[in-house]
Amino acid sequence: MEARRIIGILLIVIGLVAFATGGFSFTRKKTVVDAGPLEIKTEKHERIPLPPVVGGICLVAGILLVTLPARQRT
């Protein structure tokens, strides 16, 4: 599979996720205190918002990369 098609598929997935969820969210785990047997950890939930315009641009660009034929080399 060509690199162009792989990038196109990734852009389509990012565009669909941006439309469906409005962005990406993830959790970071951090150790606050580590004093011998005592260990205190926290979880911080973070979100990367993606506006619908970005999702649309990614979706259209991905579809174009997947469907357009490759350039012919002469």
Buried (B, 14 or more C-beta within 10 A) or exposed (E): EEEEBEBBBEBBEBBBBBBEEBBEEEEEEEEEEEEEEEEEEEEEEEEEEBEEEBBEBBBEBBBEBBEEEEEEEE
